[in-house]
Amino acid sequence: MARIAGVDLPREKRVEVALTYIYGIGNTKAKQILKEADVNPDTRVKDLTEREITKLRDIIEKRHKVEGDLRREVSLNIKRLTEIGCYRAFAIAGGCRSEDKGLEPMPERAKALIKP
């Protein structure tokens, strides 16, 4: 089983999909990493060579913030917003999306707020 960034990648999955198991790597970033490492996206994790695994590990560790480092950065950003009393921090704490949807509450959260 290939271990990259502290995550065991599932052996039977395609590499393109398996990389998305790492926090901070989505479909687009996985495709970019595989293209840069010159690895076929349709290859199964169990069929990767040691050289390919090493290339993937090096690229991810050197150029991308993933797992613990990314989680720490996100939590520090939210903490910073909370300390300055920003509206976004209040909305995130209240269960709203932190994206650009006008900070509207998530449907299940809205139902909970409406109940008497």
Secondary structure, 3 states (H helix, E strand, C coil): CCEECCEECCCCCEHHHHHHHCCCCCHHHHHHHHHHHCCCCCCEHHHCCHHHHHHHHHHHHHHCCCHHHHHHHHHHHHHHHHHCCCHHHHHHHCCECCCCCCCCECHHHHHHHHCC
